């Protein structure tokens, strides 16, 4: 019997997935929760074999952060991520968190069941429609300092505030922002934030 934890913030979807998986003779739903924080707490109590986690959940931990915590605190638990869309940034973070599987919510139900069994058997699972995205993930062109500057800019900090927080000159920060916009082939700073966020670079 494979013990499964399910984390999905939308009640109807969570209920439907729990009912679907519960029909399988070798799967047992040990917990069904609505956030990454609850997933971590429930996993430490129920010690599931596989955690099926939605990426976009409310709370301090989204699905990917919960997966990374589970890997650290419950290394025997396999993680299978679910998402509505295969954004390169999500996929990059999932690979960085060393999750065992990544499926789109639009996949047929039998793919989810097969994915759970596959990760339990020690195999990696990637939705076929995401294979090209995974193959084409570009390397981050930003230096660590540039990423820090852009991360602060994304939070709404102006050049003077960024300079203070990173112990840089305001002119240096403006130079970094100009270089970042050019490197990312962005139209402006806002566009650079969007590009870097979607790519998972900040």
N, CA and C atoms as an extended XYZ file, in Angstrom:
606
Properties=species:S:1:pos:R:3:atomname:S:1:resname:S:1:resid:I:1 pbc="F F F"
N         0.840       -1.189        0.000 N   UNK     1
C         0.000        0.000        0.000 CA  UNK     1
C         0.883        1.250        0.000 C   UNK     1
N         0.607        2.186       -0.932 N   UNK     2
C         1.349        3.448       -1.005 CA  UNK     2
C         0.573        4.509       -0.234 C   UNK     2
N         1.204        5.064        0.777 N   UNK     3
C         0.567        6.090        1.605 CA  UNK     3
C         0.790        7.464        0.965 C   UNK     3
N        -0.314        8.148        0.654 N   UNK     4
C        -0.245        9.398       -0.123 CA  UNK     4
C        -0.773       10.578        0.698 C   UNK     4
N        -0.011       11.661        0.678 N   UNK     5
C        -0.469       12.941        1.215 CA  UNK     5
C        -0.819       13.833        0.037 C   UNK     5
N        -1.959       14.490        0.117 N   UNK     6
C        -2.428       15.348       -0.966 CA  UNK     6
C        -2.541       16.786       -0.464 C   UNK     6
N        -1.897       17.720       -1.156 N   UNK     7
C        -1.977       19.134       -0.783 CA  UNK     7
C        -2.446       19.936       -1.992 C   UNK     7
N        -3.629       20.524       -1.856 N   UNK     8
C        -4.252       21.309       -2.932 CA  UNK     8
C        -5.159       22.330       -2.256 C   UNK     8
N        -4.998       23.617       -2.592 N   UNK     9
C        -5.754       24.638       -1.863 CA  UNK     9
C        -7.209       24.763       -2.296 C   UNK     9
N        -7.560       24.282       -3.471 N   UNK    10
C        -8.958       24.375       -3.919 CA  UNK    10
C        -9.725       23.143       -3.443 C   UNK    10
N       -10.738       23.394       -2.627 N   UNK    11
C       -11.460       22.326       -1.940 CA  UNK    11
C       -12.046       21.285       -2.904 C   UNK    11
N       -12.685       21.748       -3.966 N   UNK    12
C       -13.334       20.825       -4.900 CA  UNK    12
C       -12.299       19.935       -5.582 C   UNK    12
N       -11.205       20.542       -6.031 N   UNK    13
C       -10.155       19.758       -6.701 CA  UNK    13
C        -9.533       18.769       -5.722 C   UNK    13
N        -9.272       19.232       -4.501 N   UNK    14
C        -8.679       18.349       -3.479 CA  UNK    14
C        -9.594       17.155       -3.215 C   UNK    14
N       -10.889       17.427       -3.074 N   UNK    15
C       -11.853       16.352       -2.822 CA  UNK    15
C       -11.926       15.373       -3.984 C   UNK    15
N       -11.928       15.912       -5.202 N   UNK    16
C       -12.007       15.050       -6.388 CA  UNK    16
C       -10.764       14.170       -6.508 C   UNK    16
N        -9.588       14.763       -6.277 N   UNK    17
C        -8.351       13.978       -6.357 CA  UNK    17
C        -8.311       12.905       -5.271 C   UNK    17
N        -8.725       13.254       -4.065 N   UNK    18
C        -8.734       12.281       -2.969 CA  UNK    18
C        -9.662       11.119       -3.305 C   UNK    18
N       -10.857       11.434       -3.854 N   UNK    19
C       -11.811       10.385       -4.221 CA  UNK    19
C       -11.252        9.508       -5.334 C   UNK    19
N       -10.641       10.150       -6.327 N   UNK    20
C       -10.073        9.408       -7.457 CA  UNK    20
C        -8.961        8.462       -6.999 C   UNK    20
N        -8.033        9.000       -6.217 N   UNK    21
C        -6.907        8.180       -5.774 CA  UNK    21
C        -7.361        7.090       -4.811 C   UNK    21
N        -8.407        7.391       -4.034 N   UNK    22
C        -8.923        6.420       -3.082 CA  UNK    22
C        -9.532        5.190       -3.739 C   UNK    22
N        -9.852        5.285       -5.028 N   UNK    23
C       -10.405        4.136       -5.753 CA  UNK    23
C        -9.342        3.106       -6.111 C   UNK    23
N        -8.082        3.511       -6.062 N   UNK    24
C        -6.999        2.603       -6.437 CA  UNK    24
C        -6.689        1.648       -5.279 C   UNK    24
N        -6.595        0.354       -5.575 N   UNK    25
C        -6.424       -0.622       -4.492 CA  UNK    25
C        -5.092       -0.525       -3.751 C   UNK    25
N        -4.082        0.086       -4.394 N   UNK    26
C        -2.765        0.149       -3.750 CA  UNK    26
C        -2.425        1.530       -3.208 C   UNK    26
N        -3.412        2.470       -3.223 N   UNK    27
C        -3.163        3.815       -2.732 CA  UNK    27
C        -4.052        4.111       -1.521 C   UNK    27
N        -3.467        4.737       -0.503 N   UNK    28
C        -4.218        5.149        0.678 CA  UNK    28
C        -3.939        6.625        0.946 C   UNK    28
N        -4.977        7.451        0.973 N   UNK    29
C        -4.819        8.871        1.284 CA  UNK    29
C        -4.732        9.012        2.806 C   UNK    29
N        -3.555        9.401        3.297 N   UNK    30
C        -3.375        9.526        4.751 CA  UNK    30
C        -3.676       10.932        5.239 C   UNK    30
N        -3.649       11.937        4.328 N   UNK    31
C        -3.991       13.308        4.683 CA  UNK    31
C        -4.282       14.085        3.408 C   UNK    31
N        -5.245       15.013        3.486 N   UNK    32
C        -5.566       15.914        2.380 CA  UNK    32
C        -5.664       17.314        2.979 C   UNK    32
N        -4.748       18.183        2.592 N   UNK    33
C        -4.629       19.499        3.218 CA  UNK    33
C        -4.660       20.607        2.168 C   UNK    33
N        -4.732       21.881        2.648 N   UNK    34
C        -4.941       22.992        1.722 CA  UNK    34
C        -3.788       23.985        1.620 C   UNK    34
N        -2.627       23.666        2.199 N   UNK    35
C        -1.495       24.598        2.110 CA  UNK    35
C        -0.174       23.851        2.259 C   UNK    35
N         0.905       24.537        1.873 N   UNK    36
C         2.231       23.934        2.020 CA  UNK    36
C         2.611       23.748        3.476 C   UNK    36
N         2.226       24.713        4.311 N   UNK    37
C         2.520       24.620        5.743 CA  UNK    37
C         1.828       23.395        6.348 C   UNK    37
N         0.537       23.219        5.995 N   UNK    38
C        -0.226       22.077        6.501 CA  UNK    38
C         0.335       20.772        5.948 C   UNK    38
N         0.835       20.801        4.707 N   UNK    39
C         1.413       19.597        4.111 CA  UNK    39
C         2.633       19.137        4.905 C   UNK    39
N         3.476       20.082        5.269 N   UNK    40
C         4.677       19.734        6.032 CA  UNK    40
C         4.297       19.169        7.402 C   UNK    40
N         3.378       19.840        8.087 N   UNK    41
C         2.943       19.369        9.409 CA  UNK    41
C         2.331       17.977        9.322 C   UNK    41
N         1.425       17.778        8.339 N   UNK    42
C         0.757       16.481        8.188 CA  UNK    42
C         1.752       15.386        7.813 C   UNK    42
N         2.730       15.731        6.977 N   UNK    43
C         3.723       14.737        6.561 CA  UNK    43
C         4.552       14.253        7.746 C   UNK    43
N         4.897       15.166        8.641 N   UNK    44
C         5.707       14.779        9.803 CA  UNK    44
C         4.911       13.891       10.758 C   UNK    44
N         3.589       14.043       10.744 N   UNK    45
C         2.739       13.197       11.593 CA  UNK    45
C         2.454       11.849       10.926 C   UNK    45
N         2.024       11.883        9.645 N   UNK    46
C         1.556       10.672        8.959 CA  UNK    46
C         2.645        9.913        8.204 C   UNK    46
N         3.771       10.572        7.940 N   UNK    47
C         4.907        9.974        7.254 CA  UNK    47
C         4.489        9.230        5.966 C   UNK    47
N         3.972        9.984        4.992 N   UNK    48
C         3.524        9.359        3.737 CA  UNK    48
C         4.705        8.863        2.898 C   UNK    48
N         4.389        7.981        1.972 N   UNK    49
C         5.404        7.519        1.011 CA  UNK    49
C         5.567        8.530       -0.117 C   UNK    49
N         4.446        9.131       -0.518 N   UNK    50
C         4.441       10.099       -1.627 CA  UNK    50
C         3.598       11.305       -1.227 C   UNK    50
N         4.127       12.509       -1.457 N   UNK    51
C         3.351       13.742       -1.261 CA  UNK    51
C         3.040       14.319       -2.637 C   UNK    51
N         1.751       14.483       -2.927 N   UNK    52
C         1.301       15.104       -4.169 CA  UNK    52
C         0.968       16.552       -3.821 C   UNK    52
N         1.748       17.494       -4.360 N   UNK    53
C         1.672       18.892       -3.939 CA  UNK    53
C         1.345       19.819       -5.100 C   UNK    53
N         0.315       20.647       -4.907 N   UNK    54
C         0.051       21.724       -5.858 CA  UNK    54
C         1.167       22.756       -5.675 C   UNK    54
N         1.646       23.350       -6.750 N   UNK    55
C         2.725       24.335       -6.624 CA  UNK    55
C         2.215       25.626       -6.002 C   UNK    55
N         1.085       26.135       -6.514 N   UNK    56
C         0.583       27.441       -6.073 CA  UNK    56
C        -0.397       27.285       -4.920 C   UNK    56
N         0.112       27.441       -3.702 N   UNK    57
C        -0.745       27.364       -2.517 CA  UNK    57
C        -0.456       28.556       -1.613 C   UNK    57
N        -1.452       28.970       -0.827 N   UNK    58
C        -1.251       30.109        0.079 CA  UNK    58
C        -0.401       29.717        1.282 C   UNK    58
N        -0.007       30.729        2.041 N   UNK    59
C         0.759       30.470        3.257 CA  UNK    59
C         2.237       30.739        3.069 C   UNK    59
N         2.998       30.493        4.112 N   UNK    60
C         4.437       30.759        4.075 CA  UNK    60
C         5.151       29.832        3.095 C   UNK    60
N         4.646       28.613        2.935 N   UNK    61
C         5.281       27.641        2.035 CA  UNK    61
C         4.372       27.360        0.848 C   UNK    61
N         4.858       27.598       -0.376 N   UNK    62
C         4.114       27.106       -1.527 CA  UNK    62
C         4.506       25.633       -1.712 C   UNK    62
N         3.996       25.011       -2.742 N   UNK    63
C         4.264       23.586       -2.927 CA  UNK    63
C         5.736       23.252       -3.081 C   UNK    63
N         6.473       24.097       -3.806 N   UNK    64
C         7.892       23.822       -4.029 CA  UNK    64
C         8.710       24.014       -2.756 C   UNK    64
N         8.358       25.032       -1.977 N   UNK    65
C         9.061       25.234       -0.709 CA  UNK    65
C         8.759       24.077        0.243 C   UNK    65
N         7.509       23.601        0.225 N   UNK    66
C         7.137       22.453        1.057 CA  UNK    66
C         7.904       21.206        0.616 C   UNK    66
N         8.056       21.029       -0.698 N   UNK    67
C         8.801       19.877       -1.213 CA  UNK    67
C        10.256       19.909       -0.746 C   UNK    67
N        10.850       21.109       -0.786 N   UNK    68
C        12.242       21.239       -0.336 CA  UNK    68
C        12.365       20.919        1.153 C   UNK    68
N        11.400       21.377        1.959 N   UNK    69
C        11.399       21.078        3.398 CA  UNK    69
C        11.217       19.584        3.644 C   UNK    69
N        10.333       18.972        2.873 N   UNK    70
C        10.102       17.528        3.026 CA  UNK    70
C        11.369       16.744        2.702 C   UNK    70
N        12.066       17.171        1.664 N   UNK    71
C        13.303       16.473        1.289 CA  UNK    71
C        14.310       16.534        2.431 C   UNK    71
N        14.322       17.677        3.121 N   UNK    72
C        15.257       17.880        4.221 CA  UNK    72
C        14.846       17.098        5.471 C   UNK    72
N        13.559       17.154        5.797 N   UNK    73
C        13.093       16.627        7.084 CA  UNK    73
C        12.484       15.233        7.011 C   UNK    73
N        12.087       14.799        5.813 N   UNK    74
C        11.508       13.465        5.645 CA  UNK    74
C        12.018       12.888        4.325 C   UNK    74
N        13.310       12.583        4.256 N   UNK    75
C        13.919       12.211        2.972 CA  UNK    75
C        13.325       10.963        2.320 C   UNK    75
N        12.639       10.133        3.069 N   UNK    76
C        12.029        8.935        2.477 CA  UNK    76
C        10.748        9.219        1.723 C   UNK    76
N        10.216       10.436        1.856 N   UNK    77
C         8.961       10.794        1.186 CA  UNK    77
C         9.248       11.310       -0.226 C   UNK    77
N         8.630       10.692       -1.217 N   UNK    78
C         8.767       11.147       -2.610 CA  UNK    78
C         7.825       12.322       -2.842 C   UNK    78
N         8.181       13.218       -3.750 N   UNK    79
C         7.336       14.386       -4.027 CA  UNK    79
C         6.950       14.450       -5.501 C   UNK    79
N         5.664       14.675       -5.733 N   UNK    80
C         5.125       14.797       -7.082 CA  UNK    80
C         4.359       16.116       -7.147 C   UNK    80
N         4.838       17.031       -7.996 N   UNK    81
C         4.247       18.366       -8.085 CA  UNK    81
C         3.149       18.409       -9.144 C   UNK    81
N         2.092       19.180       -8.840 N   UNK    82
C         1.017       19.424       -9.796 CA  UNK    82
C         0.919       20.919      -10.049 C   UNK    82
N         0.687       21.304      -11.299 N   UNK    83
C         0.523       22.720      -11.620 CA  UNK    83
C        -0.418       22.881      -12.803 C   UNK    83
N        -1.034       24.055      -12.875 N   UNK    84
C        -1.924       24.345      -14.013 CA  UNK    84
C        -1.134       24.658      -15.271 C   UNK    84
N         0.061       25.212      -15.109 N   UNK    85
C         0.855       25.604      -16.276 CA  UNK    85
C         2.330       25.344      -16.000 C   UNK    85
N         3.018       24.921      -17.010 N   UNK    86
C         4.432       24.582      -16.844 CA  UNK    86
C         5.345       25.753      -17.097 C   UNK    86
N         5.292       26.770      -16.230 N   UNK    87
C         6.177       27.924      -16.385 CA  UNK    87
C         7.627       27.481      -16.209 C   UNK    87
N         8.532       28.021      -17.032 N   UNK    88
C         9.943       27.659      -16.877 CA  UNK    88
C        10.466       27.898      -15.457 C   UNK    88
N        10.007       28.989      -14.826 N   UNK    89
C        10.467       29.278      -13.465 CA  UNK    89
C        10.051       28.201      -12.483 C   UNK    89
N         8.804       27.722      -12.603 N   UNK    90
C         8.327       26.645      -11.732 CA  UNK    90
C         9.132       25.377      -11.961 C   UNK    90
N         9.347       25.076      -13.223 N   UNK    91
C        10.084       23.853      -13.551 CA  UNK    91
C        11.526       23.942      -13.050 C   UNK    91
N        12.139       25.121      -13.203 N   UNK    92
C        13.507       25.313      -12.723 CA  UNK    92
C        13.572       25.119      -11.203 C   UNK    92
N        12.609       25.722      -10.485 N   UNK    93
C        12.586       25.574       -9.023 CA  UNK    93
C        12.327       24.123       -8.622 C   UNK    93
N        11.472       23.447       -9.366 N   UNK    94
C        11.173       22.042       -9.055 CA  UNK    94
C        12.421       21.184       -9.223 C   UNK    94
N        13.149       21.417      -10.293 N   UNK    95
C        14.381       20.652      -10.512 CA  UNK    95
C        15.401       20.994       -9.433 C   UNK    95
N        15.450       22.274       -9.044 N   UNK    96
C        16.368       22.695       -7.984 CA  UNK    96
C        16.026       22.072       -6.648 C   UNK    96
N        14.728       21.884       -6.402 N   UNK    97
C        14.279       21.275       -5.144 CA  UNK    97
C        14.390       19.755       -5.190 C   UNK    97
N        14.813       19.228       -6.337 N   UNK    98
C        14.996       17.783       -6.538 CA  UNK    98
C        13.707       17.004       -6.286 C   UNK    98
N        12.588       17.535       -6.817 N   UNK    99
C        11.333       16.796       -6.703 CA  UNK    99
C        11.414       15.562       -7.604 C   UNK    99
N        10.547       14.608       -7.326 N   UNK   100
C        10.589       13.344       -8.072 CA  UNK   100
C         9.703       13.355       -9.308 C   UNK   100
N         8.721       14.255       -9.329 N   UNK   101
C         7.832       14.300      -10.480 CA  UNK   101
C         7.178       15.652      -10.638 C   UNK   101
N         6.746       15.947      -11.864 N   UNK   102
C         6.155       17.239      -12.205 CA  UNK   102
C         5.096       16.980      -13.271 C   UNK   102
N         3.812       17.138      -12.899 N   UNK   103
C         2.714       16.880      -13.831 CA  UNK   103
C         1.796       18.094      -13.935 C   UNK   103
N         1.195       18.260      -15.099 N   UNK   104
C         0.185       19.300      -15.284 CA  UNK   104
C        -1.163       18.791      -14.786 C   UNK   104
N        -1.966       19.703      -14.246 N   UNK   105
C        -3.292       19.308      -13.767 CA  UNK   105
C        -4.211       18.889      -14.911 C   UNK   105
N        -3.854       19.252      -16.118 N   UNK   106
C        -4.666       18.871      -17.277 CA  UNK   106
C        -4.367       17.454      -17.749 C   UNK   106
N        -3.399       16.793      -17.117 N   UNK   107
C        -3.065       15.410      -17.510 CA  UNK   107
C        -4.234       14.484      -17.176 C   UNK   107
N        -4.384       13.389      -17.920 N   UNK   108
C        -5.441       12.426      -17.596 CA  UNK   108
C        -5.232       11.839      -16.198 C   UNK   108
N        -6.306       11.501      -15.497 N   UNK   109
C        -6.193       10.963      -14.143 CA  UNK   109
C        -5.261        9.752      -14.042 C   UNK   109
N        -5.277        8.923      -15.078 N   UNK   110
C        -4.418        7.731      -15.028 CA  UNK   110
C        -2.934        8.100      -15.017 C   UNK   110
N        -2.597        9.286      -15.563 N   UNK   111
C        -1.198        9.733      -15.524 CA  UNK   111
C        -0.767       10.058      -14.099 C   UNK   111
N        -1.683       10.635      -13.317 N   UNK   112
C        -1.371       10.936      -11.920 CA  UNK   112
C        -1.165        9.649      -11.132 C   UNK   112
N        -2.051        8.694      -11.323 N   UNK   113
C        -1.924        7.404      -10.623 CA  UNK   113
C        -0.608        6.727      -11.010 C   UNK   113
N        -0.322        6.717      -12.321 N   UNK   114
C         0.928        6.105      -12.796 CA  UNK   114
C         2.133        6.873      -12.255 C   UNK   114
N         2.012        8.215      -12.161 N   UNK   115
C         3.105        9.027      -11.641 CA  UNK   115
C         3.411        8.715      -10.190 C   UNK   115
N         2.371        8.542       -9.390 N   UNK   116
C         2.568        8.191       -7.978 CA  UNK   116
C         3.295        6.858       -7.864 C   UNK   116
N         2.853        5.887       -8.633 N   UNK   117
C         3.504        4.560       -8.584 CA  UNK   117
C         4.948        4.642       -9.071 C   UNK   117
N         5.172        5.471      -10.102 N   UNK   118
C         6.528        5.584      -10.663 CA  UNK   118
C         7.495        6.221       -9.666 C   UNK   118
N         7.088        7.333       -9.024 N   UNK   119
C         8.008        7.968       -8.076 CA  UNK   119
C         8.228        7.074       -6.855 C   UNK   119
N         7.198        6.316       -6.478 N   UNK   120
C         7.352        5.372       -5.374 CA  UNK   120
C         8.395        4.310       -5.722 C   UNK   120
N         8.464        3.958       -7.001 N   UNK   121
C         9.429        2.950       -7.463 CA  UNK   121
C        10.814        3.543       -7.699 C   UNK   121
N        10.967        4.857       -7.418 N   UNK   122
C        12.278        5.475       -7.553 CA  UNK   122
C        12.545        6.107       -8.894 C   UNK   122
N        11.521        6.194       -9.743 N   UNK   123
C        11.709        6.809      -11.060 CA  UNK   123
C        11.307        8.280      -11.014 C   UNK   123
N        11.831        9.060      -11.960 N   UNK   124
C        11.456       10.472      -12.090 CA  UNK   124
C        10.325       10.563      -13.113 C   UNK   124
N         9.417       11.501      -12.902 N   UNK   125
C         8.262       11.674      -13.780 CA  UNK   125
C         8.206       13.121      -14.245 C   UNK   125
N         8.079       13.323      -15.555 N   UNK   126
C         7.929       14.664      -16.109 CA  UNK   126
C         6.842       14.618      -17.163 C   UNK   126
N         5.854       15.489      -17.018 N   UNK   127
C         4.775       15.556      -17.994 CA  UNK   127
C         5.396       15.698      -19.391 C   UNK   127
N         4.991       14.838      -20.344 N   UNK   128
C         5.603       14.879      -21.679 CA  UNK   128
C         5.564       16.259      -22.331 C   UNK   128
N         4.510       17.023      -22.071 N   UNK   129
C         4.397       18.348      -22.699 CA  UNK   129
C         5.415       19.334      -22.139 C   UNK   129
N         6.060       18.976      -21.018 N   UNK   130
C         7.058       19.864      -20.418 CA  UNK   130
C         8.483       19.484      -20.794 C   UNK   130
N         8.640       18.395      -21.513 N   UNK   131
C         9.984       17.912      -21.836 CA  UNK   131
C        10.788       18.953      -22.617 C   UNK   131
N        10.148       19.600      -23.588 N   UNK   132
C        10.851       20.608      -24.396 CA  UNK   132
C        11.228       21.808      -23.533 C   UNK   132
N        10.312       22.211      -22.642 N   UNK   133
C        10.603       23.326      -21.731 CA  UNK   133
C        11.813       22.994      -20.873 C   UNK   133
N        11.844       21.777      -20.329 N   UNK   134
C        12.960       21.363      -19.477 CA  UNK   134
C        14.267       21.364      -20.265 C   UNK   134
N        14.209       20.898      -21.479 N   UNK   135
C        15.402       20.818      -22.320 CA  UNK   135
C        15.950       22.209      -22.621 C   UNK   135
N        15.024       23.177      -22.805 N   UNK   136
C        15.415       24.513      -23.237 CA  UNK   136
C        15.622       25.516      -22.106 C   UNK   136
N        15.617       25.050      -20.848 N   UNK   137
C        15.813       25.987      -19.752 CA  UNK   137
C        17.160       26.691      -19.905 C   UNK   137
N        17.097       27.986      -20.029 N   UNK   138
C        18.335       28.751      -20.211 CA  UNK   138
C        19.041       28.951      -18.873 C   UNK   138
N        20.360       29.042      -18.948 N   UNK   139
C        21.124       29.347      -17.741 CA  UNK   139
C        20.863       30.793      -17.334 C   UNK   139
N        20.921       31.052      -16.045 N   UNK   140
C        20.699       32.388      -15.518 CA  UNK   140
C        21.843       33.307      -15.953 C   UNK   140
N        21.535       34.365      -16.728 N   UNK   141
C        22.599       35.273      -17.180 CA  UNK   141
C        23.006       36.294      -16.110 C   UNK   141
N        22.239       36.360      -15.023 N   UNK   142
C        22.514       37.365      -13.992 CA  UNK   142
C        23.568       36.874      -13.003 C   UNK   142
N        24.443       37.780      -12.606 N   UNK   143
C        25.392       37.463      -11.536 CA  UNK   143
C        24.613       37.457      -10.213 C   UNK   143
N        25.153       36.851       -9.163 N   UNK   144
C        24.458       36.877       -7.866 CA  UNK   144
C        24.140       38.302       -7.397 C   UNK   144
N        25.073       39.237       -7.622 N   UNK   145
C        24.832       40.637       -7.211 CA  UNK   145
C        23.694       41.251       -8.015 C   UNK   145
N        23.667       40.990       -9.334 N   UNK   146
C        22.587       41.514      -10.172 CA  UNK   146
C        21.240       40.928       -9.754 C   UNK   146
N        21.239       39.642       -9.420 N   UNK   147
C        19.998       39.004       -8.975 CA  UNK   147
C        19.507       39.638       -7.681 C   UNK   147
N        20.423       39.939       -6.756 N   UNK   148
C        20.039       40.602       -5.503 CA  UNK   148
C        19.436       41.978       -5.772 C   UNK   148
N        20.069       42.726       -6.669 N   UNK   149
C        19.572       44.061       -7.018 CA  UNK   149
C        18.168       43.960       -7.623 C   UNK   149
N        17.982       43.045       -8.558 N   UNK   150
C        16.687       42.922       -9.230 CA  UNK   150
C        15.615       42.410       -8.266 C   UNK   150
N        15.996       41.533       -7.363 N   UNK   151
C        15.052       41.007       -6.356 CA  UNK   151
C        14.520       42.156       -5.490 C   UNK   151
N        15.419       43.038       -5.082 N   UNK   152
C        15.005       44.196       -4.277 CA  UNK   152
C        14.170       45.163       -5.111 C   UNK   152
N        14.548       45.345       -6.363 N   UNK   153
C        13.760       46.215       -7.247 CA  UNK   153
C        12.353       45.639       -7.422 C   UNK   153
N        12.261       44.323       -7.512 N   UNK   154
C        10.961       43.669       -7.664 CA  UNK   154
C        10.079       43.889       -6.442 C   UNK   154
N        10.694       44.051       -5.277 N   UNK   155
C         9.928       44.271       -4.043 CA  UNK   155
C         9.492       45.738       -3.892 C   UNK   155
N         9.902       46.600       -4.853 N   UNK   156
C         9.485       47.996       -4.832 CA  UNK   156
C        10.537       48.970       -4.341 C   UNK   156
N        11.725       48.453       -3.999 N   UNK   157
C        12.787       49.339       -3.507 CA  UNK   157
C        13.328       50.208       -4.647 C   UNK   157
N        13.627       51.488       -4.345 N   UNK   158
C        14.239       52.347       -5.362 CA  UNK   158
C        15.766       52.204       -5.284 C   UNK   158
N        16.454       52.879       -6.187 N   UNK   159
C        17.909       52.717       -6.287 CA  UNK   159
C        18.617       53.074       -4.978 C   UNK   159
N        18.162       54.145       -4.318 N   UNK   160
C        18.807       54.566       -3.063 CA  UNK   160
C        18.637       53.512       -1.970 C   UNK   160
N        17.431       52.952       -1.884 N   UNK   161
C        17.172       51.923       -0.859 CA  UNK   161
C        17.970       50.656       -1.143 C   UNK   161
N        18.021       50.270       -2.425 N   UNK   162
C        18.799       49.087       -2.809 CA  UNK   162
C        20.267       49.312       -2.453 C   UNK   162
N        20.768       50.500       -2.749 N   UNK   163
C        22.168       50.841       -2.453 CA  UNK   163
C        22.450       50.700       -0.960 C   UNK   163
N        21.541       51.213       -0.135 N   UNK   164
C        21.717       51.137        1.316 CA  UNK   164
C        21.716       49.695        1.799 C   UNK   164
N        20.767       48.917        1.305 N   UNK   165
C        20.623       47.541        1.788 CA  UNK   165
C        21.750       46.630        1.324 C   UNK   165
N        22.325       46.929        0.153 N   UNK   166
C        23.398       46.078       -0.378 CA  UNK   166
C        24.790       46.701       -0.197 C   UNK   166
N        24.836       47.834        0.511 N   UNK   167
C        26.110       48.518        0.764 CA  UNK   167
C        26.832       48.874       -0.542 C   UNK   167
N        26.050       49.450       -1.464 N   UNK   168
C        26.589       49.873       -2.759 CA  UNK   168
C        26.303       51.360       -2.939 C   UNK   168
N        26.954       51.954       -3.930 N   UNK   169
C        26.633       53.326       -4.291 CA  UNK   169
C        25.378       53.354       -5.148 C   UNK   169
N        24.612       54.450       -5.076 N   UNK   170
C        23.385       54.560       -5.870 CA  UNK   170
C        23.692       54.496       -7.366 C   UNK   170
N        24.828       55.089       -7.762 N   UNK   171
C        25.224       55.030       -9.175 CA  UNK   171
C        25.523       53.600       -9.606 C   UNK   171
N        26.148       52.829       -8.721 N   UNK   172
C        26.449       51.414       -9.023 CA  UNK   172
C        25.161       50.628       -9.217 C   UNK   172
N        24.181       50.903       -8.357 N   UNK   173
C        22.893       50.210       -8.472 CA  UNK   173
C        22.234       50.548       -9.810 C   UNK   173
N        22.261       51.834      -10.185 N   UNK   174
C        21.666       52.221      -11.480 CA  UNK   174
C        22.394       51.543      -12.632 C   UNK   174
N        23.712       51.413      -12.522 N   UNK   175
C        24.476       50.709      -13.561 CA  UNK   175
C        24.077       49.237      -13.632 C   UNK   175
N        23.906       48.618      -12.449 N   UNK   176
C        23.458       47.221      -12.415 CA  UNK   176
C        22.106       47.075      -13.102 C   UNK   176
N        21.173       47.973      -12.771 N   UNK   177
C        19.827       47.876      -13.349 CA  UNK   177
C        19.861       48.051      -14.869 C   UNK   177
N        20.701       48.965      -15.351 N   UNK   178
C        20.846       49.155      -16.800 CA  UNK   178
C        21.407       47.891      -17.452 C   UNK   178
N        22.417       47.287      -16.814 N   UNK   179
C        23.028       46.061      -17.345 CA  UNK   179
C        22.028       44.908      -17.339 C   UNK   179
N        21.222       44.830      -16.278 N   UNK   180
C        20.226       43.750      -16.169 CA  UNK   180
C        19.204       43.852      -17.292 C   UNK   180
N        18.688       45.061      -17.520 N   UNK   181
C        17.704       45.269      -18.590 CA  UNK   181
C        18.301       44.851      -19.936 C   UNK   181
N        19.553       45.212      -20.169 N   UNK   182
C        20.214       44.855      -21.435 CA  UNK   182
C        20.423       43.337      -21.535 C   UNK   182
N        20.909       42.712      -20.453 N   UNK   183
C        21.165       41.264      -20.469 CA  UNK   183
C        19.910       40.448      -20.750 C   UNK   183
N        18.794       40.908      -20.200 N   UNK   184
C        17.548       40.156      -20.345 CA  UNK   184
C        16.759       40.574      -21.583 C   UNK   184
N        17.340       41.515      -22.345 N   UNK   185
C        16.675       42.025      -23.541 CA  UNK   185
C        15.267       42.521      -23.187 C   UNK   185
N        15.186       43.196      -22.040 N   UNK   186
C        13.903       43.681      -21.532 CA  UNK   186
C        13.653       45.112      -22.003 C   UNK   186
N        12.386       45.517      -21.957 N   UNK   187
C        12.033       46.878      -22.372 CA  UNK   187
C        12.380       47.886      -21.279 C   UNK   187
N        12.254       47.443      -20.030 N   UNK   188
C        12.515       48.326      -18.897 CA  UNK   188
C        12.706       47.467      -17.645 C   UNK   188
N        12.823       48.132      -16.509 N   UNK   189
C        13.059       47.418      -15.248 CA  UNK   189
C        11.895       46.483      -14.905 C   UNK   189
N        10.663       46.941      -15.108 N   UNK   190
C         9.482       46.112      -14.814 CA  UNK   190
C         9.474       44.860      -15.678 C   UNK   190
N         9.807       45.039      -16.941 N   UNK   191
C         9.857       43.903      -17.865 CA  UNK   191
C        10.978       42.941      -17.451 C   UNK   191
N        12.093       43.484      -16.978 N   UNK   192
C        13.205       42.641      -16.515 CA  UNK   192
C        12.788       41.800      -15.313 C   UNK   192
N        12.033       42.399      -14.398 N   UNK   193
C        11.522       41.663      -13.236 CA  UNK   193
C        10.624       40.518      -13.701 C   UNK   193
N         9.732       40.824      -14.647 N   UNK   194
C         8.818       39.793      -15.161 CA  UNK   194
C         9.587       38.644      -15.792 C   UNK   194
N        10.543       38.959      -16.652 N   UNK   195
C        11.325       37.931      -17.350 CA  UNK   195
C        12.081       37.058      -16.350 C   UNK   195
N        12.753       37.706      -15.397 N   UNK   196
C        13.562       36.961      -14.431 CA  UNK   196
C        12.705       36.117      -13.497 C   UNK   196
N        11.533       36.630      -13.141 N   UNK   197
C        10.631       35.876      -12.263 CA  UNK   197
C        10.093       34.658      -12.968 C   UNK   197
N         9.617       34.837      -14.213 N   UNK   198
C         9.061       33.721      -14.962 CA  UNK   198
C        10.108       32.648      -15.231 C   UNK   198
N        11.357       33.057      -15.385 N   UNK   199
C        12.443       32.106      -15.649 CA  UNK   199
C        12.967       31.462      -14.364 C   UNK   199
N        12.507       31.961      -13.222 N   UNK   200
C        12.981       31.401      -11.955 CA  UNK   200
C        14.351       31.867      -11.547 C   UNK   200
N        14.781       33.011      -12.056 N   UNK   201
C        16.135       33.535      -11.730 CA  UNK   201
C        16.132       34.395      -10.485 C   UNK   201
N        14.968       34.909      -10.099 N   UNK   202
C        14.880       35.675       -8.843 CA  UNK   202
C        13.680       35.161       -8.054 C   UNK   202
